Amino acid sequence: MNRMYVLCVLLCFTLTIKAQAILQETVQKLKSPNGAYEFAFYQKHNNAGEKQMYYTLSFKGKMVVKESELGVLIENQTFESALGIPNDTCKVWGENLNFTGVQRNAVNETWKPVYGENAVIRNNYNEMTVSFRKGELPKEKQGDGYDKNKSYFMNVVVRAYDEGVAVRYHFPEPTNGLFLHIVGEQTQFTMPEGTLAYYEPWAQGPFSLLPLKDWKGQSERPLTMKLANGLTVAIAEAQMTDYARMKFSLNATKPNTLQATIYSSVDVIPAYSTPWRVIMAAEKSTDLVVNKDIILNLNPENQLRDVSWIKPGKVIRVAKMTQADAKKCIDFAAERNLQYVHLDAGWYGPEMKMSSTATTVSETKDLNIPELSAYAATKGIGLWVYVNQRALIQQLDSILPLYKKWGIKGIKFGFVQVGNQRWTTWLHEAVKKCAEYGFMVDIHDEYRPTGFSRTYPNLMTQEGIRGNEEMPDANHNTILPFTRFLAGPADYTICYYRKDIKNTHAHQLALSVVYYSPIQFMYWYDQPSAYQGESEIEFFDKVKTVWDETKVLDGQVGEYITVARKTGSDWFVGAITNNQARKITVPTTFLEKGKKYVVKSFQDDDNIQTRTKVAVKEQFIKGGSELVYELKASGGVALIFSEVKK
């Protein structure tokens, strides 16, 4: 009995010491509008006795992120010396910041995107801004010169949405003229024991489901994880336009802890805000897909006054770079309800050579682009062209007015350099410049979106995905909606007739609904001659690339997903499974209950006597009923629902 008493006393003493370590005046909590998320911020003394910033995050009472550090790593001694300001002596810049107050705000509004997966997006959040001062109290300046106060200011800004929580750092304008040399972040995410992550080493890489230990390198963002408490969690990045790209490393000393790691140092002039670090949690993994508009909401609104020239659509690539083949693609596009034809790499010379000029068609190519563009216009088809970054960096100012004269509608940026602050800033400025000339943009290779297409909607889509150029299997394809597509649209380059596709033809049809891309490349490796009258191509003819409403009906990461999208009065549904055969149920709760609809289905069927083995069938149903489909391994089903008119 005495022993138990002593243990209880010791436990109470330990808990009291821990509680005392937290600086109570700095404790600030923030809940999402529906109360599901609770973010707790505080400072406390770390093991070295220094004040450090921490946070925790819970969702519906379940732990999402355990106590984790916040902060920015800054090395500013050179700038301080240059301005005659005493050097900062702290080993870690973010330690011993002085709490000066908190401001709170709430926003509840809706906005209409230029295009998207839904016609209206809700922007509803609670916000707190926790303010800090570092160094001396600012003194009044004498005259008009700069002062030499050894002082900085930093705010931690937190937004809690029903869809997730976002954190960033804001540096108000200082009085002493100091720049900031940011060399990293302290931002950490300590996850509960037993967490498994969909590790992805690069933006076009494969996925591996791994525990938070013994990684060989960094993982891409968004990073989706399965927690032992049943939650599915994703950590993402938003509004990264002039900073350095973040990836996730494992902290060297703290178990189960992800470290936000930026590609390289960043130099900024305050006032300045860093990108958002976004945390989303869900009891059903499909809710992550539903809630991904948080990324757009964390970006500034559309900056373009005239958006009439921004027209989403479907594209076929010219596989053989000749005038005759390009015209065949234009004719095919017009016949099959595609909107664009694309001239890919090679039209202007070796794309990897700095000496190649994107102002002139290569002498080895039988192409006349102005003539081709004019011919396409007579058919209602627009022309896109590919330009490697080596040409863009040298010739952007000259090619834009030239391409405008040629009648080009869009430019695909190729092999872009990503990661550091210079190339990040250059890339987004290039998108802005394209908007000035009325060009849509598709960025290829390692770039991943962070919501910039809300601000400049001429950025239509981007790669940053392991798509059909690598021919991934169905397991990979069923992971993508819960990982890469949380960041934004992706140019997966759907193809159909290619023999080395690892999935069924109905799977490929369904991808055009499951995967969102306002500019959707179809028939990537195919030529018009590949089409031999297959009836199921009707689905590609009719499917849209942007939508009025989207419903995620069911799914599990890496297993299957079913998505319904509305355009006008019609609904399109796509369902795909992984490498395993599966029975799926499609609830038609998205339809008006009791109303009569005709459903046209496009499904794998080995009994069909065609080379693609896709059966096209029709049936009548009433809204609210359930449909059941047996999907082949690596298969899928595509559906069109049309209201029966009386």
C-alpha positions, 0 to 999 in steps of 0.5 A: 500500500505504501509503495502504491502511494509513493508511485502515485505521488511520484506520478502526480509530481511528474505530471505537475512538472510537465504542466509547469513546463508549458508557458500557460500564457502562450496556450492557444486553441483553435477548433474547426467550425464543426468542432471536429479538429482541435489545434493546440499551440503553446511554448514550453521550455525544452530540455536545454531550458530554451522556450520552444513552440509546439502544437498538437492536433486531434480529430473527433477526439482522436490524436492526429499529430502528437506534440511537435515542434514549430519554427523557422531556421534562419541564419541572418548574421551576415545581413545583421553585420552589413546593417550594423545590427548586433548579431543574434546569438541564439543557436536556434533562431525560433527559440526564446521568442516573446509572445505578444498576443493573439488575434482571431478571425472567422470566414464563411463564404462561397466562391465560383471557380473559373472551372473545376470539379464543383461549380461552387466551393465553400471557404469556411474557417476559423483562424488565429494569428499568434504573434511573437517578437525576437530581440529588443523592443523597437525604438523610435527612429531618428530621422528618415534613416533605418534603425539598428534595432536588434528586433524581429517579428514573426507570427504563426498563422493557423486556419482550421477548416472542417476539411483540415488544418493549415499552418504557416509563418508570417514575418511582418515588415521590420523597422530595421530593413533586415532581409531573412535568410531561411535555411530550413524549418523546425516544422515537425509532425510526430505521428502516433505509434504504428503509423504507415505512410504511402512513401513516394521518393519522387513526384513521378515515382512508385508508392511503398506502404512503409512505417515511419522508420528506415526510409532511404530518402525523402517522401513527396507531398502530399503524404497520405498515412494510415493511423492505428486509430483508424484515421487516414491522414494526409499532409500537403503543401499549399501556396508554394509560389516563391519559396523552396519545395517541401518534402518529408524526412524522418527526424534523426532523433525523434521516433515516428516524426516527420520533418518538413524539409525544404529543398534549399535556403530561401531569401526573402524581404518581409513582409512575407508569408511561407507556404501553408503546411496542411493536415487533413484527417478522415474516418473514411479515406474517401473524405480526403478526396472530397475535402481537397478543395482546402488546397485551393481555398488557401490560395489567393483568388483569381487575378485574371479579369478576362477568362473567356479564352480559358477553355478546358478540353480533351487533347490528342497528341500528334505521335508522328510529327508530319503535317499530314499526320497532324491533320489526321489528328485534327480530323479525328479530334473534330469527329470524336468531340476532342477540343485540342491537338498537341505537337509534342517534343521534337517539333523545333529540334533537340529539346535538351540542347540550349542551342535549339530555338523554339521560334522555328520548326526544325528543318527535319520536320514537315510541319507548318504550324501557322497553316496547321493552326488555321486548318484546326480553327476551321474544325473548331480545334485548338493547337497546343505545343511543347516547349522544353524549359531550356528554350523557355528560360531563354526565349519566353519573351519572344515566343509568346507574341510569336505563338499568339500570331500563330494561333496557338492556344496552350503551351506544355512546359517540359522538363522543368527544374523544380525545388529551389526558390529561383526555379519556383519563382521563375515557373510561376512568373512564367505562368503569369506571363503566359496569361498576359498573352492568352495561353493556357499552360500544362507543366510536365515532369516533377512539378506538383501543384499547390493551388496556384491555378485558383489565382492564375486559372490558365495553369490548367494541369500538370504532370508530377505523377507516375502516369501512362508514360510509365504504364503503372499497374492498377494498384498504383492507379487506386492509390493516386486519388488519395495521394497525388490528386489531393494536390490538384489536377494531374496529366496522367496521359490516358491512352487506350489501344497501346498493348503494354497497358497493364490495365483493362480497357474499361479501366482506362475509360473509367480513369477519365472520370476518376482522374481530374484534369481540365486539359485531359490527354486521351489516346496518348500513345495512339494514332487515329488509325488505331480506332477501328469503330469500337463502340465503347469509344462513345464514352471518351467522346461524351466525357467532360473534363470539368464538372458542375458537381462531384461525389466520391461514392466509395473507395479504399486507398490502394484497393478501389474507388468510385466517383460520380460527376455531373455535367448539365443534367447527366452524370458520369461514373467511373470505378476502378479496382486494383490488381484484384477482381472485386464486386462493387456497388454503385449507390445512385443517391446522387440521382433524383429519387424515383425519377427514371434514368437510362444507364449506359455501361461500358464494362470489361467482358471477355465474351465480346468479340472485339479486340478491346473486350468492352461490352456496351449495354443500356438499362433503365433504373429509378434514382436511388436504386443500387447497381452491382458490377463484377470488376475484373482484376485491374478492371473498371466500369464507366457509366453514363446516367441520362434522365428519361424525358417524358 
